[in-house]
Amino acid sequence: MADEVDQQQTTNTVEEPLDLIRLSLDERIYVKMRNDRELRGRLHAYDQHLNMILGDVEETVTTIEIDEETYEEIYKVRISNITDKV
């Protein structure tokens, strides 16, 4: 019984960066990408290079434009759902 508790505690600890990702399997995660892109989805799998397989994904892309007359920044946000096509 004590061995089961010790084993469960060691499997739920974060000692290396990939441990945190392992604990996030089958959970909804947030991924910040280059060029102001963001992904939110359920983590199904990953590898040592951090390639990920996500499901139920929502992508958010933020673009910034500058108004030529007022020189104000204009933020445009596009949100789209990404579905599997198998």
C-alpha positions in Angstrom: 0.0 0.0 0.0 2.8 2.4 0.9 4.6 1.5 -2.3 1.5 2.5 -4.3 1.4 5.9 -2.6 5.1 6.5 -3.2 4.8 5.4 -6.9 1.8 7.8 -7.4 3.7 10.7 -5.8 6.7 10.1 -8.0 4.6 10.0 -11.1 2.9 13.3 -10.2 6.1 15.3 -9.5 7.8 17.7 -11.9 11.5 17.1 -12.0 12.2 17.9 -15.6 10.4 20.2 -18.1 8.8 17.4 -20.0 7.2 16.1 -16.8 4.9 19.1 -16.8 3.8 18.3 -20.3 3.3 14.6 -19.4 1.0 15.7 -16.5 -1.0 17.8 -19.0 -1.9 14.8 -21.2 -5.7 14.8 -21.9 -6.0 18.3 -20.4 -6.8 21.6 -22.2 -3.5 23.5 -22.7 -2.5 26.9 -24.0 0.4 27.2 -26.6 1.9 30.6 -27.4 3.5 30.5 -30.8 5.5 32.9 -33.0 3.9 35.9 -34.8 1.3 36.5 -32.2 -0.5 33.1 -32.7 -2.0 31.2 -29.8 -3.5 27.7 -29.7 -5.9 26.3 -27.1 -6.8 22.6 -27.2 -6.7 19.2 -25.6 -3.2 17.6 -25.5 -3.3 14.1 -26.9 0.4 13.3 -27.5 3.8 14.9 -27.7 7.4 13.8 -28.4 10.9 14.9 -27.1 11.0 17.7 -29.7 7.7 19.1 -28.3 5.8 18.3 -31.5 2.2 18.0 -30.2 -1.0 16.5 -31.2 -4.0 18.6 -30.1 -7.7 18.1 -30.4 -10.6 20.5 -30.3 -8.2 23.4 -31.2 -9.0 27.1 -31.2 -6.4 29.3 -32.9 -6.2 33.0 -32.1 -4.1 35.3 -34.4 -3.5 38.9 -33.4 -2.3 41.5 -36.0 -1.4 45.1 -35.3 -1.8 47.8 -37.9 -0.9 51.5 -37.5 -3.4 54.1 -38.6 -1.6 56.4 -41.1 -3.5 59.5 -40.0 -3.5 59.2 -36.2 -0.5 56.8 -35.8 -2.6 54.7 -33.4 -2.2 51.0 -33.1 -5.2 49.0 -34.3 -5.3 45.4 -33.0 -7.2 42.8 -35.0 -8.0 39.4 -33.5 -9.1 36.5 -35.6 -10.3 33.3 -33.8 -10.9 30.1 -35.7 -11.7 26.5 -34.8 -9.4 23.9 -36.3 -11.2 20.5 -36.9 -9.8 17.1 -37.8 -10.5 15.9 -41.3 -9.8 12.2 -41.2 
